[in-house]
Amino acid sequence: MVSESGPLTPSRIVVKALWIITGIIGGTLIFFFCQDGFAGYPQYGTDIITYIGLTIVMAVAAWAWIIDHRRLDAGEFDADQPNADD
């Protein structure tokens, strides 16, 4: 989805809010699904590894998302999309 520039209309605000809510719900579901997925030895107190692993996964995903959106905002598009120069 390419970011559109222009004034924020009520419909665009609703769409952005729905994307944020969807991301929060999806992230929460992934968190509960992955809980205790990285820590296999609770008797040794390795529960913290789950939170460290999930934090790393979220940080990498956020980094990739930010880099991709900065690239799209700069006007660089994917190679498989039609180009106006062709």
LINHU-V236470 format. One record per residue. RES is the residue in one letter. PSI is psi in whole degrees, 0 to 359 (* if undefined). NEAR is the number of other ideal C-beta (glycine too) atoms within 10 Angstrom. D_FIRST is the distance of its C-alpha to the first C-alpha in Angstrom with 1 decimal. Layout:
# LINHU-V236470
RES;PSI;NEAR;D_FIRST, RES;PSI;NEAR;D_FIRST
This chain:
# LINHU-V236470
M;119;7;0.0, V;135;10;3.8, S;135;7;6.4, E;137;6;9.0, S;152;6;12.5, G;181;6;15.3, P;149;5;17.4, L;116;8;16.4, T;162;9;17.5, P;323;7;18.6, S;323;8;15.9, R;324;12;13.1, I;318;10;15.3, V;317;10;15.8, V;315;12;12.1, K;319;11;11.8, A;320;10;15.1, L;322;10;14.3, W;319;11;11.5, I;315;10;14.3, I;318;10;16.9, T;318;10;15.2, G;319;11;14.8, I;315;10;18.4, I;315;10;19.7, G;317;10;18.1, G;321;13;19.5, T;318;10;22.8, L;318;10;23.1, I;320;14;22.4, F;312;14;25.0, F;329;8;27.6, F;321;8;27.0, C;356;13;27.5, Q;131;13;30.3, D;15;11;33.4, G;333;11;31.5, F;341;17;32.4, A;113;17;35.8, G;355;10;38.4, Y;76;9;41.6, P;335;10;41.8, Q;343;5;45.6, Y;7;9;44.9, G;38;9;42.5, T;16;14;39.3, D;331;13;37.1, I;336;10;35.7, I;327;16;34.2, T;312;18;31.7, Y;323;13;30.4, I;315;12;30.4, G;316;14;28.5, L;324;17;25.8, T;318;10;25.6, I;316;11;25.1, V;315;14;22.4, M;321;13;20.5, A;318;10;21.1, V;318;10;19.9, A;317;12;16.6, A;319;10;16.1, W;314;10;17.2, A;320;10;14.8, W;316;11;11.8, I;316;10;13.4, I;317;10;14.2, D;317;12;10.8, H;327;13;9.4, R;323;10;12.8, R;317;12;12.4, L;321;14;9.3, D;334;11;11.1, A;355;8;14.2, G;6;7;13.0, E;130;10;13.1, F;168;13;10.9, D;152;8;11.6, A;334;6;15.0, D;356;5;14.3, Q;146;7;12.1, P;145;7;14.6, N;146;7;16.0, A;341;5;17.8, D;343;4;20.8, D;*;4;21.6
